[in-house]
Amino acid sequence: MDITQSNEILLSFTVEDLQLEAIERIGRKLNDEEIRIAKKGLESGLLTSIDVVYSTIFNEMIKYE
């Protein structure tokens, strides 16, 4: 397996990603205010549960050592 660069992006969300999800879920695109609210929610949600995500990742790695 190749060694990854330390600045490689592992996960990203674009406004386009958000808009596609909005179209699928609510049948329309979001306006600027809704995008701002969604961005805040994404940041909050990801930061709140990142410890759970990391724990899961590293526990899986330990299983395969």
VOGU-105379 format. One record per atom (N, C-alpha, C): residue in one letter; atom name; z, y, x. Coordinates in nm, 3 decimals, padded with zeros to 5 digits. Layout:
{'a','CA',{Z,Y,X}} ...
//
This chain:
{'m','N',{00.000,-00.118,00.084}} {'m','CA',{00.000,00.000,00.000}} {'m','C',{00.000,00.124,00.088}} {'d','N',{-00.079,00.222,00.050}} {'d','CA',{-00.086,00.346,00.127}} {'d','C',{00.041,00.428,00.110}} {'i','N',{00.078,00.498,00.215}} {'i','CA',{00.191,00.590,00.208}} {'i','C',{00.141,00.718,00.143}} {'t','N',{00.213,00.765,00.042}} {'t','CA',{00.171,00.886,-00.028}} {'t','C',{00.218,01.010,00.045}} {'q','N',{00.150,01.118,00.020}} {'q','CA',{00.188,01.246,00.079}} {'q','C',{00.310,01.299,00.006}} {'s','N',{00.396,01.370,00.077}} {'s','CA',{00.520,01.418,00.017}} {'s','C',{00.496,01.524,-00.091}} {'n','N',{00.381,01.587,-00.091}} {'n','CA',{00.354,01.690,-00.192}} {'n','C',{00.263,01.640,-00.305}} {'e','N',{00.242,01.510,-00.312}} {'e','CA',{00.158,01.453,-00.416}} {'e','C',{00.224,01.470,-00.553}} {'i','N',{00.150,01.516,-00.651}} {'i','CA',{00.203,01.532,-00.787}} {'i','C',{00.208,01.394,-00.852}} {'l','N',{00.324,01.358,-00.904}} {'l','CA',{00.341,01.228,-00.967}} {'l','C',{00.324,01.233,-01.118}} {'l','N',{00.352,01.346,-01.177}} {'l','CA',{00.340,01.361,-01.321}} {'l','C',{00.316,01.507,-01.354}} {'s','N',{00.224,01.532,-01.444}} {'s','CA',{00.201,01.671,-01.486}} {'s','C',{00.156,01.672,-01.631}} {'f','N',{00.186,01.781,-01.698}} {'f','CA',{00.141,01.805,-01.835}} {'f','C',{00.063,01.935,-01.835}} {'t','N',{-00.053,01.934,-01.893}} {'t','CA',{-00.131,02.056,-01.905}} {'t','C',{-00.126,02.104,-02.050}} {'v','N',{-00.165,02.229,-02.069}} {'v','CA',{-00.174,02.281,-02.206}} {'v','C',{-00.275,02.197,-02.285}} {'e','N',{-00.381,02.156,-02.220}} {'e','CA',{-00.479,02.070,-02.287}} {'e','C',{-00.415,01.940,-02.334}} {'d','N',{-00.331,01.878,-02.249}} {'d','CA',{-00.260,01.757,-02.289}} {'d','C',{-00.176,01.783,-02.414}} {'l','N',{-00.104,01.894,-02.411}} {'l','CA',{-00.019,01.932,-02.524}} {'l','C',{-00.101,01.956,-02.650}} {'q','N',{-00.214,02.024,-02.635}} {'q','CA',{-00.299,02.053,-02.751}} {'q','C',{-00.357,01.924,-02.810}} {'l','N',{-00.398,01.832,-02.726}} {'l','CA',{-00.451,01.704,-02.776}} {'l','C',{-00.344,01.627,-02.853}} {'e','N',{-00.223,01.630,-02.801}} {'e','CA',{-00.111,01.564,-02.870}} {'e','C',{-00.082,01.632,-03.003}} {'a','N',{-00.086,01.766,-03.004}} {'a','CA',{-00.062,01.841,-03.128}} {'a','C',{-00.168,01.808,-03.233}} {'i','N',{-00.293,01.804,-03.192}} {'i','CA',{-00.401,01.771,-03.286}} {'i','C',{-00.378,01.632,-03.345}} {'e','N',{-00.338,01.538,-03.261}} {'e','CA',{-00.316,01.401,-03.308}} {'e','C',{-00.196,01.394,-03.403}} {'r','N',{-00.090,01.468,-03.371}} {'r','CA',{00.033,01.456,-03.449}} {'r','C',{00.041,01.548,-03.569}} {'i','N',{-00.007,01.672,-03.556}} {'i','CA',{00.007,01.767,-03.667}} {'i','C',{-00.127,01.818,-03.719}} {'g','N',{-00.236,01.772,-03.659}} {'g','CA',{-00.368,01.804,-03.710}} {'g','C',{-00.423,01.940,-03.674}} {'r','N',{-00.362,02.007,-03.577}} {'r','CA',{-00.413,02.138,-03.534}} {'r','C',{-00.363,02.170,-03.395}} {'k','N',{-00.425,02.273,-03.335}} {'k','CA',{-00.380,02.321,-03.205}} {'k','C',{-00.259,02.413,-03.222}} {'l','N',{-00.184,02.429,-03.117}} {'l','CA',{-00.067,02.517,-03.117}} {'l','C',{-00.108,02.658,-03.081}} {'n','N',{-00.033,02.756,-03.132}} {'n','CA',{-00.055,02.894,-03.091}} {'n','C',{00.030,02.923,-02.967}} {'d','N',{00.019,03.042,-02.912}} {'d','CA',{00.089,03.074,-02.787}} {'d','C',{00.241,03.060,-02.800}} {'e','N',{00.296,03.103,-02.911}} {'e','CA',{00.442,03.093,-02.931}} {'e','C',{00.484,02.947,-02.939}} {'e','N',{00.407,02.866,-03.007}} {'e','CA',{00.438,02.723,-03.017}} {'e','C',{00.427,02.655,-02.882}} {'i','N',{00.331,02.696,-02.802}} {'i','CA',{00.317,02.640,-02.667}} {'i','C',{00.439,02.676,-02.583}} {'r','N',{00.487,02.800,-02.596}} {'r','CA',{00.606,02.843,-02.522}} {'r','C',{00.726,02.758,-02.563}} {'i','N',{00.742,02.735,-02.692}} {'i','CA',{00.852,02.652,-02.742}} {'i','C',{00.838,02.508,-02.691}} {'a','N',{00.717,02.455,-02.695}} {'a','CA',{00.693,02.319,-02.648}} {'a','C',{00.722,02.307,-02.499}} {'k','N',{00.682,02.406,-02.421}} {'k','CA',{00.708,02.405,-02.277}} {'k','C',{00.858,02.401,-02.250}} {'k','N',{00.932,02.484,-02.322}} {'k','CA',{01.077,02.486,-02.306}} {'k','C',{01.137,02.349,-02.343}} {'g','N',{01.087,02.290,-02.451}} {'g','CA',{01.135,02.159,-02.493}} {'g','C',{01.102,02.049,-02.394}} {'l','N',{00.982,02.053,-02.339}} {'l','CA',{00.944,01.954,-02.237}} {'l','C',{01.034,01.965,-02.115}} {'e','N',{01.052,02.087,-02.067}} {'e','CA',{01.137,02.108,-01.949}} {'e','C',{01.278,02.059,-01.976}} {'s','N',{01.333,02.096,-02.088}} {'s','CA',{01.470,02.057,-02.124}} {'s','C',{01.482,01.906,-02.138}} {'g','N',{01.388,01.846,-02.209}} {'g','CA',{01.392,01.702,-02.230}} {'g','C',{01.377,01.623,-02.102}} {'l','N',{01.287,01.666,-02.016}} {'l','CA',{01.266,01.594,-01.891}} {'l','C',{01.384,01.610,-01.797}} {'l','N',{01.441,01.728,-01.791}} {'l','CA',{01.556,01.749,-01.703}} {'l','C',{01.679,01.677,-01.754}} {'t','N',{01.694,01.670,-01.886}} {'t','CA',{01.810,01.604,-01.944}} {'t','C',{01.810,01.454,-01.915}} {'s','N',{01.694,01.392,-01.921}} {'s','CA',{01.689,01.247,-01.906}} {'s','C',{01.637,01.199,-01.771}} {'i','N',{01.618,01.289,-01.676}} {'i','CA',{01.562,01.248,-01.548}} {'i','C',{01.653,01.150,-01.474}} {'d','N',{01.785,01.163,-01.491}} {'d','CA',{01.877,01.068,-01.428}} {'d','C',{01.856,00.927,-01.481}} {'v','N',{01.832,00.914,-01.610}} {'v','CA',{01.805,00.784,-01.669}} {'v','C',{01.675,00.727,-01.613}} {'v','N',{01.575,00.811,-01.602}} {'v','CA',{01.445,00.768,-01.548}} {'v','C',{01.461,00.719,-01.405}} {'y','N',{01.527,00.800,-01.321}} {'y','CA',{01.547,00.760,-01.181}} {'y','C',{01.629,00.631,-01.172}} {'s','N',{01.733,00.617,-01.252}} {'s','CA',{01.814,00.495,-01.249}} {'s','C',{01.729,00.374,-01.282}} {'t','N',{01.646,00.385,-01.383}} {'t','CA',{01.558,00.275,-01.422}} {'t','C',{01.461,00.240,-01.311}} {'i','N',{01.400,00.342,-01.252}} {'i','CA',{01.304,00.320,-01.143}} {'i','C',{01.370,00.247,-01.027}} {'f','N',{01.483,00.298,-00.981}} {'f','CA',{01.546,00.240,-00.863}} {'f','C',{01.609,00.105,-00.892}} {'n','N',{01.659,00.083,-01.013}} {'n','CA',{01.710,-00.049,-01.048}} {'n','C',{01.598,-00.152,-01.047}} {'e','N',{01.480,-00.115,-01.094}} {'e','CA',{01.366,-00.206,-01.090}} {'e','C',{01.326,-00.237,-00.945}} {'m','N',{01.330,-00.137,-00.860}} {'m','CA',{01.296,-00.159,-00.719}} {'m','C',{01.393,-00.255,-00.653}} {'i','N',{01.521,-00.239,-00.682}} {'i','CA',{01.624,-00.324,-00.622}} {'i','C',{01.603,-00.469,-00.664}} {'k','N',{01.561,-00.492,-00.788}} {'k','CA',{01.536,-00.628,-00.837}} {'k','C',{01.431,-00.700,-00.753}} {'y','N',{01.334,-00.626,-00.700}} {'y','CA',{01.222,-00.687,-00.630}} {'y','C',{01.238,-00.690,-00.479}} {'e','N',{01.354,-00.650,-00.430}} {'e','CA',{01.376,-00.654,-00.284}} {'e','C',{01.412,-00.793,-00.239}} 
//
